[in-house]
Amino acid sequence: MKIEIPEKKKLVHEMRIAIRWGDMDAMGHLNNGTYFRYMETIRIDWMYAIGCQPDPQGEGPVIVNAFCNFYKQLEYPGDVLIKMYVSDPGRTTFESWATMERAEQPGVICAAGGATTIWVDFPAQKAKTLPDWMRQQVEG
């Protein structure tokens, strides 16, 4: 199943990630699980950049689903340019999206994926309304 990334979204972060030899699988291309690791890396980097550091005794973000569409193989050596977008804030959730391309081939999307994030009160293990400061970060 291919999940489409929406046209209306807000670019919030970009970074380059070097493809490591050990990121490849036996077929000589980036292991599919590594794409999820790259999306996690940019999501965490963005959250730290905006001051969103989860407090296990308080509240913070939790991923409730994730997906990735694979279009072209990524292989060692090289760098991946990954761009993160956000959209669709709800009462307790927002969507994040990422596109991945080889740094030396800008505009050629090799993979794209996303995740739904829910804001949680960790001690209560319950969803909580997105704080106003986070809602401002994800609104278009």
Secondary structure as GFF3:
##gff-version 3
##sequence-region A 1 140
A	DSSP	beta_strand	10	18	.	.	.	ID=ss1
A	DSSP	three_ten_helix	21	23	.	.	.	ID=ss2
A	DSSP	alpha_helix	32	49	.	.	.	ID=ss3
A	DSSP	beta_strand	59	70	.	.	.	ID=ss4
A	DSSP	beta_strand	79	87	.	.	.	ID=ss5
A	DSSP	beta_strand	93	102	.	.	.	ID=ss6
A	DSSP	beta_strand	109	121	.	.	.	ID=ss7
A	DSSP	beta_strand	126	127	.	.	.	ID=ss8
A	DSSP	alpha_helix	132	138	.	.	.	ID=ss9
###
